[in-house]
Structures are given as structure tokens and as C-alpha cells.
Amino acid sequence: MRVILAQPRGFCAGVVRAIEIVERALEKYQEPVYVRHEIVHNRRVVDDLKAKGAVFVEEIDQAPDNAHVVFSAHGVARSVVKAAAERELPVLDATCPLVSKVHAQAKRYVRQGRGLILIGHAGHPEVEGTVGQIDAPVTLISTAEEVGALDFAPDAPLAYVTQTTLSVDDTKDVIQALKDRFSNIVGPDTSDICYATQHRQTAVRDMCKLADVILVVGAKNSSNSNRLREIGLEEGLPSYLIDDASALDPSWLEGKSSIGLTAGASAPEELVEEVIAALRQLGPLSVEPMQGVEEHIEFRLPAELRRR
């Protein structure tokens, strides 16, 4: 069999930053650090941080007094920030800078007097955090079909922002439907869309031209990982989302000679390597990395965690 490795795949800069914030906080403070929600959507990452001393909680009131608290990469609502401030808890904000940028854009549109539309998935932590950051009503939609039901005048001043784990391709039909229906609507430039989401989706589309089956390493609750699997299906290939090598089903590979392998933005490379090792147990294997975008973006850590 031939394994074709997508490029890029796995960790993005926002995930790397979030994990490093927790690790450096544990190193600096030498005591448990409390993380609100999963720092990123991956069980291996969460378990590794737990082993180092991180404690994961869903609400701020689950953290003891004086505990150092980390906000996850997905961002949090203002009510969460306020709850931590009222208890004077020292906070380290691991919100991805690209998510923070969406928050800033949304607030700016609201200050301009525009009604705000958020393109995203209901229930996703990033969406909940974005809605909770805005001191105004936010209308959430996820499909172009929902645009027709929006209760705004055709010339109402409106604006839209998008969940960062949706790519330009994911949102283009919804944005076009909004522009077709509303004459006074604005939104961020496509260059503001999360680079990592777009790069990983483009890599999978390219990989589908070479593979017979697609394997995506990522968590079931990872929006971007699920989308990578969906793209494989859209391209007409059997596609599977697996947490790790233990979820690999050899029957998926029967009659297949080329396996496309990628990983969501919150999946560590070690999981990809373990899947390759499991595939080697099934027979002779060649591994061929694809040509693709090389990502060199790094996000700055909070000042208190930067090393001299």
C-alpha cells in the first residue's frame, strides 16, 4: 500500500500556542493550573496535560480561590471573563489570536450600528464565546438556505463574521446568499479567514486526486476534523474520522492501494505516526509526503510566560 501524507496537516499555530501556555504555566507556577473547557479538541492532548498537572473544568466556579485559570483556544464569553475577574483569579488567555480578531471585527461592526450575523455551528465553543463577547443581538446561521428566513429589511445595515474553523469554501455560498439578499452588508476580507483551516482543506482536496480512501486523524467533536472527512466524501472517496490508530478498521482498506492520511488542526503528529505504524502491520507500505504549503506562523505567548 501507498500512504499519501497531506501537507499541511495537524497542529496550527493557535493550537501550538494554547498548549504551550498551559505547559509553561505549569512549569512556572509549580501547581495545578485550571483550564476552562478542553484547551483544544483532542483527547491525547488533554490527557497529556492532565498528566502534567492541568485540571480541566467546564465553569470558572469549579476552580478554587487563587487558582491560575487558562481560557481555551476557542475563546470565552464576557460573562466568563467577568466571573474570573470578580474572584480575582489570575487568568491566562489562550484564545487563538484569529478568534480574538473575529471578536474585534464583530464589536466594530456593532459599534457602526450594523446588525450582526455569525456564520457558524450552534453549540460550538467558539460560537458560544463569540456570541458572548458581543453586547448586541447576534443572528447565527450555518447554511445559505437559512438566509431566506432572516428577518431583516433588504436595505438594513448588516455585517457578518464567521467561525474560524470554517474555510472560504465552506462559507462562500452563505456569504453570496447574504450579499444577494441584502444591499447594505459588509464582512471581513477573505484574507482574514483562518489560514490553517483553508490550507488543510485544500490539501485534502488535492490528496483526493491521488488516493482511494481518506483517513482523518482527529476528535469527533473537532469541527475542522469533521469537515476534512466531509470533503473526502464530497470528492467521492470513502472517508473516515479516527481518534487514533486503535480505531482503524482494516476492512476499510480492502482493495485499496493508496491511502490519503491527514490530521485536524488539534491532532498531534504522534497520532499520525501511530496510524502509519498500524498500517505497516497490515503489509508493505510506502509513505509519500505531498507537496504543499509550508506554515511558519507563530503567535506570541502572554508576556508573563515569555522566557528571557
URTAHU-V909516 format. One record per run of one state. SS is the DSSP state (~ for helix, > for strand, _ for the rest). FROM is the first residue (numbers start at 1). TO is the last residue. If there is no record, write none. Layout:
# URTAHU-V909516
ss->[SS,SS]
from->[FROM,FROM]
to->[TO,TO]
This chain:
# URTAHU-V909516
ss->[_,>,_,~,_,>,_,~,_,>,_,~,_,>,_,~,_,>,_,~,_,>,_,~,_,>,_,~,_,>,_,~,_,>,_,~,_,~,_,>,_,~,_,>,_,~,_,~,_,>,_,~,_,>,_,~,_]
from->[1,2,6,13,30,33,37,43,53,54,58,60,63,68,72,78,87,91,94,97,112,115,120,125,134,138,142,144,150,158,163,168,182,185,188,190,193,195,209,213,218,223,235,238,243,245,248,250,254,258,264,269,281,286,290,303,306]
to->[1,5,12,29,32,36,42,52,53,57,59,62,67,71,77,86,90,93,96,111,114,119,124,133,137,141,143,149,157,162,167,181,184,187,189,192,194,208,212,217,222,234,237,242,244,247,249,253,257,263,268,280,285,289,302,305,308]
